[in-house]
Amino acid sequence: MYVMAISTITDDRGFWDGLKRAHGQLPHGSRWTLAVASTDGAKAVNIISHESIDAVRAVVEEHAGRFATTEYYEADAANAVGLAG
């Protein structure tokens, strides 16, 4: 499955530094597909493939949680453009 992590960022530098650390700590079998921010740095969307939303949440929150409020959802890959269904 693909997990969408949609963040409202309070500390831009801290958030992205934390995500870089999180990338190196992804659960086995995960793949980070997309990381993109709004031009003002206030929002970010990350797409990570893994079998568990909770596992993705744990690694993102551990490294970047204090710099943003993030919501996690299972993406509808079958109706997405650019994601393998």
C-alpha positions in Angstrom: 0.0 0.0 0.0 1.0 3.6 -0.3 0.8 5.8 2.7 0.2 9.6 2.3 1.8 11.7 5.0 0.4 15.2 4.9 2.2 17.7 7.2 1.7 21.2 8.4 5.2 22.3 9.2 6.2 24.6 12.1 10.0 24.4 11.6 11.0 23.9 7.9 14.6 23.1 8.5 14.0 20.8 11.4 11.3 19.0 9.5 13.4 18.3 6.4 16.5 17.4 8.4 14.3 15.0 10.4 12.9 13.4 7.2 16.4 12.8 5.9 17.1 10.9 9.1 13.8 9.1 8.7 14.6 8.0 5.2 17.6 6.1 6.5 15.4 4.4 9.1 12.6 3.2 6.9 11.1 -0.1 7.9 12.3 -3.1 5.8 10.4 -3.3 2.5 9.5 0.4 2.4 10.1 2.8 -0.4 9.9 6.6 -0.3 8.2 7.5 -3.6 7.7 11.3 -3.2 8.6 14.1 -0.9 7.3 17.6 -1.9 6.7 20.9 -0.1 4.6 23.9 -0.8 6.6 27.0 -2.0 6.0 28.7 1.3 7.3 25.7 3.3 4.2 25.4 5.4 2.9 22.1 3.9 4.5 18.8 2.7 3.2 15.6 1.2 5.2 12.4 1.4 4.2 9.1 -0.3 5.8 6.0 1.2 5.0 2.4 0.2 4.8 0.0 3.1 2.3 -2.5 4.4 1.6 -0.6 7.6 0.5 3.0 8.2 1.5 2.7 11.8 5.1 1.7 10.9 5.4 4.7 8.6 3.9 7.0 11.3 6.3 5.7 13.8 9.5 6.5 11.8 8.3 9.9 10.6 7.1 11.0 14.0 10.3 9.8 15.7 12.5 12.0 13.4 10.2 14.9 12.3 7.2 14.8 14.6 8.2 17.8 16.7 8.5 20.0 13.7 5.1 19.4 12.1 1.6 18.0 12.6 1.1 15.1 10.2 -1.9 13.2 9.1 -1.5 9.7 7.7 -3.8 8.0 5.1 -3.8 5.0 2.8 -3.6 6.3 -0.7 -6.0 5.2 -3.4 -3.3 3.9 -5.7 -5.8 2.4 -8.2 -7.1 5.9 -9.0 -3.8 7.8 -8.7 -1.7 9.1 -11.5 1.9 7.9 -11.4 1.6 5.3 -8.7 1.8 1.6 -9.4 -1.7 0.2 -8.7 
